[in-house]
Structure formats: C-alpha cells, structure tokens
C-alpha cells in the first residue's frame, strides 16, 4: 500500500465517522462538505502533533468536541 493510499484510507475513515455521526447519532443532516473537509484537516493536525494516526470512535468523538470549540473561537 502506498503512502497515498494510507492517507486516503485515513481521510475515508474520518469521512465515514462524520457521516455516521450525523445520520445515526445526531439524526440531522450533515453540514456541507467544506465543513467536513475542515474537520478532516483539524484531525490531521491533531494527529500530526502527537505523531499517531490511529483513531477509534472515542478519540474521534473527543476530537469532534475540540473541533466545535475551535469553531467557536473564530
């Protein structure tokens, strides 16, 4: 598997989690794709800071909360 495939898989996993969160957990329409892309970039930055790109649902949930707080700072 190439590095590009790994990056795409990482982003795809976050995208799947994003879609499931809105469809199954929040039961609301997901924001536009620009907001999803911002979330993915936010998660990538956080993962880069700690040097680990393996995430589970709990970690993504915490990162989602951080992302909401981050948006509130704008």
N, C-alpha and C positions, 0 to 999 in steps of 0.2 A: 504494500500500500504506500502510495506516495504521500509526501507531506501535505500536498493539496487535498488529497482525499481525506486525510485526517482532519484538516481544518474544516472541510465541507461537512464531514460527519459531526464534528463538534457543533458547528452552526446549525445543522439539521436537528440535532438533539435538543438544542435550546429552542428552536422554532417549534418542534413538536410539543415541548413542555409549555411554551407560550400559548399555543392553540388549545391544548387540553385545559390549561388554567382558565381560560375564558369560556370555553364551551362546556366543560364539565364541573368546574369548581365554582366559578363566579356566575355561570349561566347568563352571560352577557356577550354581546358582540365584541370581538377583539378590536382594539384601536387599529388605525391604518398601518400599513407595512413600514412606514417611516419610523413609527414608534417602536415596532418590533425590532427593526434594524438598530435603533438606538439602544435597546435593551441588550441585544446580542453584543454590540460594541462595549457596553458597560460591563457585561460579564467577562468578555475577553480581557479588558483592562484589569479587572479584579483578579482573574486567573493569572495574568502575567505578573502582577505584583507579588503573588505568593508562589509562583513557579509551578502550579499544578492545574491541569486542565480536565481532571476527572471530577465530574459533578453528579450528585444524586438529587432526588426531588427535594429533600430537606434543604440542601445547600442552595438550590435554585430558588426555593421559596424565600430564604433569607436574603438572597441577592435581589429578588423582586422587591422586597420591602425596602432595601437600601436604595434601589432604583427609584422607587416612589419618593423617598426622602430627597434623593438627589434632584429629582424634577421639581420638588417643592422649593429648592434653593434658587431656582432660576429667577 
